[in-house]
């Protein structure tokens, strides 16, 4: 690679001037030769840069032409129909139906018992934290589970990590929600505790049905989270 090394060329030029002792390596003649050498390297670099630019430009043009061709061949109607089919199948999946039911029943209970839970929250940080967890996951569980089931139906190998990761988030959220609901249940007056049993039952079924639908989720290691 010495032919491409400027420092090597400079040293060779300097050695040539000092070889017979008739020229000083710092003489005007040497500096003139050095300037010519630098100019030569700059010209070569400019040629290489121009060639590289032309190559990249042609590559980009070829990629764009390929993209245009692929886009022209893309059947949007077929794509929309397939997405609708996948969404319909997802909506009919047992765990997704349970997640939707949990969102409705959990939201209904929170609305109905808001005066009491608001009072409990003001008197207990533990209850405040439990309600925050429940509200955080109430809608998220259904959304994440739909994403996981959509990916499973599409059966794209490259996206299965997303399927398992999304399903694991659902299980983690359901576990935390269940513990939070139970915290609230224990804080309720004895005669009102049974009001939460339907919600707890649905949430336990959500965990069971999700594990049955995507058994790999619980043991999946999410990069950056479960390492």
C-alpha positions in Angstrom: 0.0 0.0 0.0 3.1 2.3 -0.1 1.9 3.7 -3.5 -1.0 5.3 -1.7 0.9 6.6 1.3 1.8 10.3 1.2 4.3 10.1 4.1 6.2 7.3 2.4 6.4 9.3 -0.8 7.7 12.3 1.1 10.4 10.3 2.8 11.5 8.7 -0.5 11.8 12.2 -2.1 13.8 13.5 0.9 16.1 10.4 0.7 16.7 11.1 -3.0 17.7 14.6 -2.3 20.1 13.6 0.5 21.5 10.5 -1.3 24.7 12.1 -2.7 25.0 14.9 -0.3 24.6 17.5 -3.0 21.1 18.6 -2.0 19.7 19.6 1.4 16.4 18.0 2.4 15.2 21.5 3.4 16.4 23.2 0.2 14.1 25.2 -2.2 14.5 22.3 -4.7 13.2 19.8 -2.2 10.3 22.0 -1.2 9.4 22.5 -4.9 9.4 18.7 -5.4 7.4 18.2 -2.2 4.7 20.7 -3.5 4.5 18.8 -6.8 4.2 15.5 -4.9 1.3 17.0 -2.8 -0.4 18.2 -5.9 -0.1 14.8 -7.4 -1.7 13.1 -4.4 -4.5 15.7 -4.3 -5.3 15.1 -8.0 -5.4 11.3 -7.4 -7.6 11.8 -4.3 -10.0 14.0 -6.4 -10.2 11.4 -9.1 -10.9 8.7 -6.5 -13.6 10.8 -4.8 -15.2 11.6 -8.2 -15.3 7.9 -9.1 -16.7 7.0 -5.7 -19.4 9.7 -6.0 -20.4 8.5 -9.5 -20.6 5.0 -8.3 -22.8 5.9 -5.3 -25.0 8.1 -7.5 -25.5 5.2 -10.0 -26.2 2.8 -7.1 -28.8 5.2 -5.7 -30.4 5.6 -9.1 -30.5 1.9 -9.5 -32.0 1.5 -6.0 -34.6 4.1 -6.8 -35.5 2.5 -10.1 -35.9 -0.9 -8.3 -38.1 0.8 -5.6 -40.3 2.4 -8.3 -40.6 -1.0 -10.0 -41.5 -2.7 -6.7 -44.0 0.1 -5.9 -45.7 -0.2 -9.3 -46.1 -4.0 -8.8 -47.5 -3.5 -5.2 -51.1 -4.4 -5.0 -52.6 -2.0 -2.4 -56.1 -3.5 -2.5 -54.7 -7.0 -1.8 -52.6 -5.6 1.1 -55.6 -3.9 2.7 -57.7 -7.0 2.4 -55.0 -9.1 4.0 -54.6 -6.6 6.8 -58.4 -6.7 7.4 -58.3 -10.5 7.4 -55.5 -10.5 10.0 -57.2 -8.0 12.2 -60.5 -10.0 12.1 -58.7 -13.2 13.1 -56.8 -11.3 15.8 -60.1 -9.9 17.2 -61.5 -13.5 17.4 -58.5 -14.9 19.3 -59.5 -16.0 22.8 -56.8 -14.0 24.7 -57.6 -10.8 22.7 -61.3 -11.1 23.5 -60.5 -11.5 27.2 -58.1 -8.5 27.0 -61.0 -6.4 25.5 -63.3 -7.7 28.2 -60.8 -6.8 30.9 -60.4 -3.3 29.6 -64.2 -2.8 29.7 -64.9 -4.4 33.1 -61.8 -2.8 34.7 -62.7 0.6 33.4 -66.3 0.2 34.5 -65.3 -0.8 38.1 -62.9 2.2 38.4 -65.6 4.6 37.2 -68.2 3.1 39.5 -66.0 3.1 42.6 -64.1 6.3 42.0 -65.3 8.2 45.1 -64.1 5.4 47.3 -60.8 4.7 45.6 -60.1 8.4 45.4 -60.5 8.6 49.1 -58.3 5.6 49.7 -55.7 7.0 47.4 -55.5 10.2 49.3 -54.8 8.3 52.5 -52.3 5.7 51.2 -49.3 5.9 48.9 -49.7 2.2 48.3 -53.2 2.5 47.0 -52.1 5.5 44.8 -49.3 3.4 43.3 -51.7 0.5 42.7 -54.2 2.7 40.9 -51.4 4.2 38.8 -50.3 0.7 37.7 -53.8 -0.4 36.9 -54.6 2.7 34.8 -51.2 2.5 33.0 -51.9 -1.1 31.8 -55.7 -1.0 31.4 -55.7 -0.1 27.7 -52.1 -1.1 27.0 -52.6 -4.8 27.5 -55.2 -5.1 24.7 -53.0 -3.0 22.3 -49.8 -5.0 23.0 -51.6 -8.3 22.7 -53.1 -7.4 19.4 -49.7 -6.5 18.1 -48.3 -9.9 19.3 -51.2 -11.9 17.8 -51.0 -10.0 14.5 -47.3 -10.9 14.2 -48.0 -14.5 15.1 -50.6 -14.8 12.3 -48.3 -13.2 9.8 -45.7 -15.8 10.8 -42.7 -13.7 9.7 -39.6 -15.3 11.2 -37.7 -11.9 11.4 -40.5 -10.4 13.6 -41.0 -13.3 16.1 -38.9 -11.5 18.7 -41.4 -8.7 18.5 -44.2 -11.2 19.0 -42.6 -12.7 22.0 -41.5 -9.4 23.4 -45.0 -7.8 23.1 -46.7 -10.8 24.7 -44.2 -10.7 27.6 -45.1 -7.1 28.2 -48.7 -8.2 28.4 -47.9 -10.9 30.9 -45.7 -8.5 33.0 -48.5 -5.9 32.9 -51.2 -8.4 33.8 -49.1 -9.7 36.7 -48.5 -6.2 38.1 -52.2 -5.3 37.5 -53.4 -8.4 39.3 -51.2 -7.6 42.3 -52.4 -4.0 42.3 -56.1 -5.0 42.1 -55.5 -7.3 45.1 -53.9 -4.5 47.0 -57.0 -2.4 46.4 -59.3 -5.3 47.3 -57.7 -5.8 50.7 -58.1 -2.0 51.4 -61.8 -2.1 50.7 -64.5 -2.6 53.4 -65.3 -6.2 53.9 -68.7 -6.0 52.3 -67.3 -4.4 49.1 -64.4 -6.7 48.4 -66.5 -9.1 46.4 -67.2 -6.4 43.8 -63.7 -6.9 42.5 -63.9 -10.7 42.0 -65.2 -10.5 38.4 -62.3 -8.2 37.4 -59.8 -10.5 39.0 -61.3 -13.5 37.4 -61.0 -11.9 33.9 -57.4 -10.8 34.5 -56.4 -14.3 35.6 -58.0 -15.7 32.5 -56.1 -13.2 30.4 -52.8 -14.4 31.8 -53.7 -18.1 31.3 -55.0 -17.6 27.7 -52.0 -15.5 26.7 -49.6 -18.1 28.0 -51.5 -20.8 26.1 -51.5 -18.8 22.9 -47.8 -17.7 23.0 -46.1 -20.1 25.4 -42.6 -18.7 24.4 -43.4 -15.3 25.9 -42.9 -15.9 29.6 -39.3 -17.2 29.1 -38.3 -14.7 26.3 -35.3 -12.5 27.1 -35.9 -9.0 25.8 -32.6 -7.4 24.8 -31.7 -4.5 27.1 -34.5 -5.4 29.6 -34.0 -9.0 30.7 -30.3 -9.4 30.3 
